Amino acid sequence: MPGHRTKGFCASAAALALCAVLAGCGGTGESAGGGKVVLRYTWWGNPDRAARTEQAVALFEKQHPDIDVTTSFSGYDAYKQKLATQAAGGDAPDVMQLDYRQIDQYASGGVLLDLAKQKPVLRTSEIDQGLLGTGRVDDVQYAIPQGRGTETVVYDVATWKKSGVPLPGESWTWSQWADAMRALAKKTGRPGATDPGWSEDGFEVWLRGQGKSLYTEAGGLGFTADDLTRWWTFTDRLRREGAVSPAEQTTQLDGTVENTPLGRGEATSDNNWDAPSSGYTALVKGGVALAPMPSGEDGTPGQYFKPSMFLGVSANTGHPKEAAQLVDFMINDRRAAKILGAGRGIPVNETIRDEIGPELKDFDKTIADFQASLDGKLKDPPQAPPSGDNALQTTFQRDYDQVSYARMSPRQAAENYVTEAKAELRS
C-alpha cells in the first residue's frame, strides 16, 4: 500500500502487454557461482522498512543456503516508475512488491506468474479467503497479500496538544475534520494538514462516505463531475484559508514521508496509510498518533481495510519455485513476521497475527491497536481497480494542480478529469 503518490510516468497496460509477446523475453533469475540461485527482490518503502526487510532476507538466505537474494527499494513514486519500465521491457524482478491498484494492470499485461501453480511451496491456507481473493484477476491468483492496512490521519501529538484544539476522537465527519484543521492553523501558524485534494485515496474515502465509489463493478467511473467538483471545491477553500498546505508544498510530494509537510515540520497532520506512517516517528520530535479518517456527514464510513500490499512473482522468472519460497517465507514464517512487525501492515497469516500481536512494540503496537479499534466498524473493501487507474492517479494530481495554482476552477478541472478518465478506461 503506498503512502503518498505524486506525478510520474506510468506504463499503460498495452505497453506492459508487450513483454508477453516480445521475442527473447528471457527469465529474470540468474545463477551465481557455485550453482546458487540469484533472485531479485524489490519493494518500496522508508529506511525502517528497508532495514527490517534486509534482516528478514538474511534469515531466508541462512535457511536456504542455495539461494542469494539481491534487494533494492525506493520511495513509492520512483518505484512505480522503475517497475513499470522494467515490466514493459520484460525485465521485471523475480519477486516484487505490488500495490492494490497495480494488480489488474500487471496481470493483464502478462507480467505476473500464476501463484496457484506454486502449491505446496507457497501456502495460503492461513490467509482470510476474502483478503486472498483481492490478488486474483479472472480467478487467477497473481499476487498474495502481505499485510492488512487502512488509511489514517497521522498527527504530531505534542503540537496538537499544545495548540489546545481537542484531540481526535473515535470518529469525526469531514466537516468536523475541516474545522479542526482551521483551528490548528490559527493556533500554530501553519497548515493543519497536507491538502487532501491531490490524493485519489482521500477522494475515495470521501466518496465512500457519500455512498459512492471510484469505480463500478464493470470498471467504469462510479462518480460524476459534480461529485469531484464538490470534493475539489471543499479542499480548494481549505487551502485558500490556509487550513491545509499551499500548492508549492503539495506539489513537492514524492511518495516519501520525509518530503511531506508533516515530515518537514510544516503541518500538524497528514492523511496516509497506517504502515508507512511509521516513518514519521523518526521525523516528528513530539511523537505521532493515529486517528480514523473522517466519515460522511451521516456517519457513513469511507475508510476500509485492504491488503496493504502484495507480493508477486515475474512470469519470466527463471526460478519460479525459489521465488515462491521467498514469498512463502515473507508471509508464513513466524520469525520473519517478528522481524517485519507491522511495517507492511498487520500480518495476513491469521495464526501468526494472533501469536505475535501481544509481542508487538512501539509503533507496530500503535498500528495493531488502531486497526483493532476499527474492527467491525468499516465496510467491505472495493474490488481491485481497473488497470487504467494506475495512469489516472497522475491525471488526478495533474488536474488538481491546476486548481491549486488557480489556473482552473474546481468545476473545470473536474470535468476535464472525468472526460480523460472515461477515455482512459475505454482504451
N, C-alpha and C positions, 0 to 999 in steps of 0.2 A: 504494500500500500504505500503510495507516495505521500510525501508531505506536500510542500508547495510545488506547483508546476508553473513554468514560465515559457516564453516563446522558444521555439526551436523547430528544426526540420523533423518531420515525421514521415517515414516512407509509407506510401499507400499500400493497401492490400494487394493491388495489382503489381506493384513493384516487388513486394515480398514474394509473390507467386512465381516470379522469375526464377528463384533459386530452385524451384521444383522441376523446372524444365531445362535449365542451363546445362549444356553438355560439360562434363568434367566437374560437376559438383561433388567433390570427394568428401570423405569423412573428416571430421574436425579433430578426432582423437589422434594422439601421437604415441609413439613408443620410445621410452628413454633407454639409455644404455643399461645392459643387464636384463633386458626384457621387461622392464617396468612399464606399466600403462601410465600415460600422462593425460589428465583431464583438465580442461579449462573450466573454471567456475567463476562466475561474475555476478555481482549484485550492486544495488545502490544503497546508500545509507551514510551515516555520520561516522566519525572516528571510533565512537564507542561500539557501534555495531561491527565495524571492521575488526577491532581488537578481539571481540568475542568470537567472531566467525573464524579468524585465524587460529584461535585457540582450539575451537571445535574441529577444524580441518586437521590440525596437528594430531589430535586424538584419533581421527579417522585414519590418517596415514599410519599411525602406530598400530592400529588394529588391522590394517590392510597394507602390509609392507611391500606388496607388489604394485601399489598404485601411488603415483605422485600427483598432487593437485596444485595447479597453477592458478592463483587467485588474482582478482582485480575488482575494484569498486570505485564509484564516483557518486556525486550528487545526482538526484533523480533526472534532472533535465539533460545533463551531459550523458548520463547512462542511456536514457531513452533514445537519444540521437545516435549514439555509437552502436547500440544493439540493432536499431533499425537498419543502419548501413551494413553491418555485418550480416544480418539476416538476408537482406536484399542481394548480397553477394555470395550467398551460400556458405558463409563462414561463421555461423552462429556458434557461441561457446557450447561445449558439451552439456554443461548444466548452467541454467540461467534463472535468475530471479525475475518474476513477471508480475505485473500489476493486473488487477481485475479487468481494467479497460484494455489490456493488450491480448487477452486470451483469444478472442474471436479473430482478431487481425492476424496473429501468428499461426493460428490453427488453419484458417482458410488460405493462408499463404504457403502452406506445406512446410513450415519451419519446424514444427514440433512432432515429437515421437508419440505414438500411441502407448501410453504407460500401462494400460491394462495388460498388455502383452508381456510386461516385465514381472508378473507374478511368478513364483512366490518371493522373488528377490525384493520387490517393493510391496510392503504390507500396508493395507488401508483399512483393515477391519476395525481399528480403534478410532477411526475418524467419523464424526457425525455424517451420515449419508447425505443430508441436505447440504452441508458445507462442502463435502466432497464433490457433489454434483455441480457446483459452480465452476469447476475446472473442466467440464465436459462441453463439447460442441458437437452437435448432431450425434449424441450418445457415444462419443469417443472421448476417453479420459486423456486429455492433452496436458493437463497440469494438476499438481497436487497442492492444496492449500497448506501453508506453513504456519499460519497463526491466525488468530481471530482479533480483529481490531475494530475501532469505531472512531468517528471524528469527535473532536473535543474543543472546548475553549480552554487554552492553557494560559495561565496568567502569573505575573510577578506578585508573589504573595506580600512581600514587605511593602512594595509601593502601593498596592491596592489597600492594604490595611492602614497605612499612613495617611492615605487620602481621606479616610473617613467614610467613603462610599461603602454601603453594605456589601459584603461578600456574596458571591453567587450562592443560591440555594440548590435544592434538588431539582428544580425546574424553573424555567422562565420563558416568556414569549419573546419574539423578535422585537416587539416594541419596548418591552422591559429591558432587553439587552441594549437597545439603542439608547435608552435613557441613561443606563449605567455608563455607556461609552462617553456620552456627553458630559456626565458628571465627573468622570475620571479626567477627561481633557481639561475641564475647568479647574479641577483641584491640582492637577500635576503639571499643567502647562505643556503637555504633549498628547498626541492622539491616544485614545483609549485602546485601539486595536488596529491591526492591519486591515485595510479596506477589503471587505469580503467580495466586493463586486467583481473582481477579476477572476474569482475562483468558481469553476464549474461545479466543484464539490459542494461549495457553500450554497450555490444556487439550487443544487439538487436537494439539499436538506430543506431549504426554504420551500421549494416546490412540493415536496412530500408532505410538508406541514399544511399545505393547501389542498391535500388530497390528490395531487397530480404526480407526474413522474417525468424524468428526462426523455424516456423512450417508451414506445408501446411494445407489446409482446411481439409484434411483427417487425420491429426495428425502425419504426418511424418516429418522428418527434412526438413527445407526449405533452407538449405545451405550445402556446401560441405566442405571437409577437407581443400581445397585450400582457401576458404573464411576465415575459422578460423585461418589458418596459416598466412594469411595476417594481421589479427587483432592482433594476438599474436606477430608477428614479429614487428609490429608497436609499441605496448606497451612495449615489451622487450627492444627495442632500447632506448625508452624514459627512462626506468628505469636504464639502463646501463649508460646513460648520466647524471643521477641524476635529471632529469626533473620531475619525479614522484617518489612516495615513494618507499623505498627499501623493499625487501622481509620481513625482520624482523618486519617492521611496518605494512605492508599489512596483514600479516598472524595473526596479533593480533586483527583484526576486529571482533567484536562480535555482531553486529547489533545495537549498540548504537552510537549516535553521540559523546558521551563523549570519546569513545575509537578510534576515527578516528584521522588521522594525523592532520587535521584541528582543531578538538576539543582539541587536546593535544598541539596545538601551533607548530606543526612540519611540516605544509604545509600551503599554502596560499589559497587553494580551494579544493573543493570536488565535486563529482557528487552524487546527492542524489535526492530524491523526494521532492517536494516543501513543503508539510505539515510537515514532520519530520525535515526539515531544521530549523524550529522554535527553536529547541533545541540548535542550535549554538549561539543564541542571549545571552544566559547566560554564554557562554564559551569564546567567542571571544570579547575581550575588544574593539577592533577597529570597531565593528559593522559588520554586514554581509548584502550582497545584492545578488540578484538572476540574473542569465544570462541564455539565452537559451542554450540548448545542441547543439553541433556542428552538421552541416549538411554534406551531401555528397559534393564532390568537385564541382558538378554541381549545388549545392544549394538545392538538394532534401532533405526535412526534414525527419529525422528519429524519432524525438520526436513526441509524440502523447498524447492526453487527454485520460485518462482511469479512471474507478472508483478507487479512492484512496484506498478504502477498502470496505468490505461488512459486513453486519450483517446476521447471520444465526441462526437458532433455531435447537436444537438437536431433531432428530427423536424420541429419547427416553424420551423427557421431560414429566414429569407428569402434566405439566401445560401449554399446548400449547397456550391457549387464553391469559394468563397473559404474557407469553414470547413474543407473538405477540404485546401485548400492549406496552411492553418496547421497542421493535424495532420501532413501530409506533411513540412513543414519541421521540426517539432519532433522527428520521428523519423528523417528521412533526410538532413538537411543536416549536413555534416561540421563546419562552423563552429559551428552551433548545438550539436552534440554536445560540442565542446570547451568551450563556454561552460557548458553544463549539467553537464558532468562526470558524476559518479556520484550526484548529489544525488537523482535519481529511480530509482536502480538503474543497473546496468551497461547500456549501450545494447543495444537488441534488434536493430538493424541489424547483421548479422554483419560486413560489410565495415568499417563504421565502428568497431565494437568492436575489431577486430584492428588498425585504424590508430591509434586514439587510446589504446589500452591502455598502450603504453610511455610515453605523454606524460602520463599521469595523475600528479598530485602530491598530497601531503598526505593528507587523509582519503579522497579519491577513490581513491588508490592503496591505502589500507588496505582499503577495501571490495572493490576488484578482487582484491587478494591473498587476502582472506578467502574470497571466492567460489571462487577458483582452488583453494584448499586443500580445498574440499568437492566439487570436480568428481569424478564417478564414485562418490561415497560415499552419495548420497542417493537415495531412491526417487522415483518419478514423483509429480507433484502431484495432488491430488484435483481432480475436476471442480468448476466454479464452484458454490457452494451455492445451494439454492433461495431464492426471494425472501423467504420468511419469516424467514430467518436475520438479515436486517438488523434486524428488530424484536427477535429473540431475543437479540442481543448485549446490549441493555438489560435484558431479563429476566434474563439470566445474571448480570449485575453486580448487579442489584437483589436477587436471591436470595442471592448471596454476601455482600452487605451484612448480611443477616440473620444469617449465620454469624459475620461479623466482629464484630458487636456482641452476639453471644451471645444473639440473640433466637430462633434456630432451631439445631437440631443439623445437622451436615452431612447426615445421612440425611433429615431433614425437608425441608431446602432442596432437596436433590437430587430427592426425589420430587415436590416442588412444581414444580420446573423441568421435569422430564420430562413431567408432566401438561400444563402450559401449552404446552410445545414441540410436543407431539403435536397439540394443538388448533390451534395457530398454523399448523402445516404442512398440516393438513387444510383450513384455511379458504381 
